[in-house]
Amino acid sequence: MPGGRALRPPGRLLAMQNIFDESALTELASSQGIPERVAPALARVRRMAPEWLLDQVQEAGLEGKGGARFPSYRKMRLHRLQEAPVKHLIVNGAEHEPGSSKDSWLLTHHPRVVVDGALCVAHEVGATDVHFAVNEINQDALQAIRTAVNDVRRTVVNLPNIHVNVVPDVYVVGEETALIKALEGMPPMPAGRPPFPIQSGLHGRSTLVHNAETMAHVPYIALAGSDMYRSMGPTGLGPTLCTFGEEFVRSGVRLVPQGISIQVLIDDFGGGLGSGRKIVAVQPGGPSSAFLSSADFHCTFDAPSLKAVGSSLGCAAVRAYADVEAVINDLKEIADFFAASSCGQCPPCGMQTRMLATIVGQLSAGKARRKAIDQIPLIVQANQGKGLCGLIQMPVSPIESLIRLFPDEVAERVM
């Protein structure tokens, strides 16, 4: 057992059912008189009135799982309103966010559920083409989704055109307009808005982009209903997938209920640190989310609550730290990553991310100057609102939160 640390009893919440279990979903459909074993949720949606699924998604409170946490039903309804002979739905499973592996896990282990959810949404919004975007480095997921697509093609009639697309392992491809460019065979560069992809996206057609995990939640909502989905979280927000870092006893991908406290998240679901040491800081939503100190571990794990304490749920990649030195070392990697990921299209983005990476690097080495630290807010303010995508702001929250939460430790590293 790592670090000789005894595991805590998993508790009631850890017994939460896996909503992505294909056998359970098939049994649920069968109990409702739906015999189809492939795409059972689609079979039910086809039996229901138009927009029934959109109502269920809205009542379930399903939010986008790619990071922005935008209400899913709003994008779906907007896409449905677009009257066009060709409409695209893109399922983004490329997952370029460092520390996150939930989409890869879904595409590899539950591809038929992702496909079923996407087909349900395509049916509701009138999409003629469905695209599954998979990272070029993820060959297991690519093979699994191709097999799932072939299964549904052999079994289900009247399907939209289904495409499995391989996209480059480049961070900016996670931005939806850059992803569209990649699918068009062009360099993946973010585009300005308007027009928005729902107005004019892939090949100039109306395009809806959703994260793979978002689509994977749809079959359960369609078969079990919005009330049951909401009941899977103590505050009625339903569950979400998290990726726990390797430092946890229970590392890896796990479904957790939104609305539990950060303390319960890291102790009961993550199992604490493998080293057995006390956790002093957590990054709850991936590399662009602000750090939290132990004073905020009472905060509930959901997007509104995390926003209220200055952080974000993001892609729910959870990291934990036993000391501030480890936080600073990770922050250097984060800042370097975003500086290297800037596509070069927007000069302010490249300038800001490189300057911040330089300052954090100096801080990590114990050679930062107070003047440089004090310049950070001025650098950020000077570039406010610039850049075609959000990458320019990605390193800002973790850097600012480190300075705010741990001023003494920062001061020790300033010359």
Buried (B, 14 or more C-beta within 10 A) or exposed (E): EBEEBEEEEEEEBBEBEEBBBBEBBBEBBEEEEBEBBBBBBBBBBBEBEEBBBBBBBBBBBBBBBBBBBBBBBBBBBBBBEBEEEBBBBBBBBBBBBBBBBBBBBBBBBBBBBBBBBBBBBBBBBBBBBBBBBBBEBBEEBBBBBBEBBEBBEEEBEEBBEBBBBBBBEBBBBBBBBBBBBBBEEEEBBBBEEEEBBBBBBBEEBBBBBBBBBBBBBBBBBBBBBBEBBBEBBBBBBBBBBBBBBEBBBBBBBBBBBBBBBBBBBBBBBBBBBBEBBEBBBBBBBBBBBBBBBBEBBEBBBBBEBBEEBBBBBBBBBBBBBBBBEBBBEBBBBBBBBBBEBBBEBBEBBBBBBBBBBBBBBBBBEEEBEEEBBEBBEEBBEEBEEBBBBEBBBBBBBBBBBBBEBBEEBBEEBBE
